[in-house]
Amino acid sequence: QVQLVESGGGLVQAGGSLTRSCVASGSTSSISVIGWYRQVPGEQHKLVAVMSSDGRTNYGDSVKGRVAITRDNAKNAMYLQMSSLKPEDTAVYYCFATTSGANDYWGQGTQVTVSS
């Protein structure tokens, strides 16, 4: 089992920056993939960023060039650094972790609101 606790959401003005954090606990040694999704009410969740165990990253088209996913293995933490935020980035953001056994775990989700 893996538990994920997020922090760092909130309200930011368009053009601003925000860093999301997500700390894992439990069977963290089994985690192979980490990342972030976001969801707007009435829409499917969309990939924001993903990082594999070897450090390769991939980003959603709508955020590419404006976000970066990083991790700190010593702290069992992952981060999502977002910049040049736009009102359309407003969503609930979820961190996730996939284990080597192909089990998915999710953070509690945190609202990010970008005001124009």
C-alpha positions as CSV (number, residue, x, y, z in Angstrom):
1,Q,0.0,0.0,0.0
2,V,1.1,3.5,-0.8
3,Q,-0.3,6.7,0.7
4,L,0.0,10.0,-1.1
5,V,-0.5,13.4,0.6
6,E,-0.6,16.5,-1.4
7,S,0.0,20.1,-0.5
8,G,0.6,23.4,-2.2
9,G,-2.6,24.2,-4.1
10,G,-4.5,27.4,-4.0
11,L,-5.3,30.6,-5.8
12,V,-2.8,32.3,-8.1
13,Q,-3.1,35.1,-10.7
14,A,-2.7,34.4,-14.4
15,G,1.0,34.5,-15.3
16,G,2.0,33.4,-11.8
17,S,3.7,30.3,-10.6
18,L,2.8,27.5,-8.2
19,T,4.6,24.4,-6.9
20,R,2.6,21.4,-5.8
21,S,4.1,18.8,-3.5
22,C,3.1,15.2,-2.9
23,V,4.7,13.0,-0.2
24,A,4.5,9.2,-0.4
25,S,4.5,6.8,2.5
26,G,4.1,3.1,2.9
27,S,5.6,0.7,0.3
28,T,7.5,3.5,-1.4
29,S,10.2,1.2,-2.7
30,S,7.6,-0.4,-5.0
31,I,6.8,2.8,-6.8
32,S,7.9,2.8,-10.4
33,V,6.0,5.7,-12.0
34,I,4.9,9.0,-10.5
35,G,3.0,11.9,-11.9
36,W,0.1,14.3,-11.9
37,Y,-3.3,14.5,-13.5
38,R,-5.8,17.3,-13.4
39,Q,-9.6,17.3,-13.7
40,V,-12.2,19.9,-14.5
41,P,-15.8,19.1,-13.4
42,G,-17.6,17.4,-16.2
43,E,-14.5,16.4,-18.1
44,Q,-12.1,13.4,-18.0
45,H,-8.9,13.8,-16.1
46,K,-6.0,14.8,-18.2
47,L,-2.3,14.0,-17.8
48,V,-0.2,16.9,-16.6
49,A,3.2,15.2,-16.1
50,V,4.7,11.7,-15.6
51,M,8.1,10.5,-14.6
52,S,9.3,6.9,-14.9
53,S,11.7,5.2,-12.5
54,D,14.6,6.0,-14.8
55,G,13.8,9.7,-14.7
56,R,12.2,10.1,-18.2
57,T,9.4,12.6,-18.2
58,N,6.4,13.3,-20.4
59,Y,4.0,16.2,-20.3
60,G,0.5,16.9,-21.4
61,D,0.4,19.0,-24.6
62,S,-1.5,21.9,-22.9
63,V,1.1,22.4,-20.2
64,K,4.3,21.5,-22.1
65,G,7.0,24.1,-21.5
66,R,5.2,25.5,-18.5
67,V,5.5,22.7,-16.0
68,A,8.2,20.5,-14.6
69,I,8.0,17.3,-12.5
70,T,10.7,16.5,-10.1
71,R,11.3,14.1,-7.3
72,D,13.3,13.9,-4.1
73,N,13.8,10.2,-3.3
74,A,15.3,10.9,0.1
75,K,12.0,12.6,1.1
76,N,9.8,10.3,-0.9
77,A,8.4,13.4,-2.5
78,M,7.4,14.6,-6.0
79,Y,6.8,18.1,-7.1
80,L,5.0,19.9,-9.9
81,Q,6.4,23.3,-10.7
82,M,4.0,25.3,-12.7
83,S,4.7,28.7,-14.3
84,S,3.0,31.1,-16.7
85,L,-0.3,29.8,-15.4
86,K,-3.5,30.5,-17.3
87,P,-7.1,30.5,-16.2
88,E,-7.6,27.3,-18.2
89,D,-5.2,25.6,-15.8
90,T,-7.8,25.8,-13.1
91,A,-8.6,22.3,-12.0
92,V,-8.3,19.8,-9.2
93,Y,-4.8,18.4,-9.4
94,Y,-4.0,14.8,-8.3
95,C,-0.7,13.2,-7.8
96,F,-0.4,9.5,-8.5
97,A,2.0,6.6,-8.1
98,T,2.1,3.3,-9.9
99,T,3.9,0.4,-8.3
100,S,5.9,-2.3,-10.0
101,G,2.8,-4.5,-9.3
102,A,0.8,-2.2,-11.5
103,N,-1.3,-0.8,-8.6
104,D,-2.3,2.8,-8.9
105,Y,-2.5,5.2,-5.9
106,W,-3.8,8.7,-5.8
107,G,-3.4,11.8,-3.7
108,Q,-6.5,13.5,-2.2
109,G,-6.6,16.1,-4.9
110,T,-6.2,19.8,-4.4
111,Q,-7.9,22.7,-6.2
112,V,-5.7,25.1,-8.2
113,T,-7.5,28.2,-9.3
114,V,-5.9,30.7,-11.7
115,S,-7.6,34.1,-11.8
116,S,-7.6,36.3,-14.8
